[in-house]
Amino acid sequence: MSETMTMHIPAVHCDACIQSIEKIVERQGASFDSGDPDTKIVTISYDDAKVTRDQIVEALTDAEFSPEVT
């Protein structure tokens, strides 16, 4: 089943940060929907049968992005 997650990521400062997050998310098997370095908001879609919300958050935290899931 497809889920959508919106996160505030304080460590985002630029487009390169957004691109890094996109790569991390896609390696987890999720889809990067949008990201804005000004608002520091990222939206991701994922199939919870393939990857969990916690796995995505953990991958981003391991990369020192430490998301705040809303």
N, C-alpha and C positions, 0 to 999 in steps of 0.2 A: 504494500500500500504506500502510495506516495505521500510524503509529509513535507511541510515547509517550515523552516526555522529562520528567525530573524535574530541577529546578534549585534550588540554594540561592542566594538573592539577598540578600546582606548589606544592601543599601540599602533593603530593605523595612522600614518602621516602623509602618505603619498600614493600615487598610482602604482608604483612598484610594490608597495605593501599589498594593495588589492590584487595585483597579479600573482604575488606569492601565495596569498590566501586561496585564490582560484586554483592554483596548481595543487596545493595541499588537499583541498576539498575534492578535486577530481581524482586524485590518487586514492582517496578513500572510497570512491565509487559513487559520489554524490554529484549533483549539478550546481554550479555556481550561477545564481540568477542575477544578482546585482550587488554592487558595492560602491560606496561613496566615501572618499577620503575626507571630505569636509564634515559630514555627519558621523563618520566612523561606523555606519550601519551596513551590514552585509546580510543578504538573503540567500539561502541555500535550500534546494529541494533534494530529497533523498528517499530511497526505497528502504523502509525500515526492515525489510526481509534481507537486505544485502549489507546494510551498514546502520549502526544505531546512532542516535543523537549523541550519546556519550562518547562513542568512538571518534566522531567528527570533532567534538569539543576537545577531547584528549589530544588529537593530532595537532590542532591549532595551539593548544596550550604548550605542547612539547616544542613547537616552533616559536614559543615566546610571544604569541599573540593574545593569549588569555581572554577569550570571549566572554561576554556577559549575555547569556541567552535570555531573550524577552518573550 
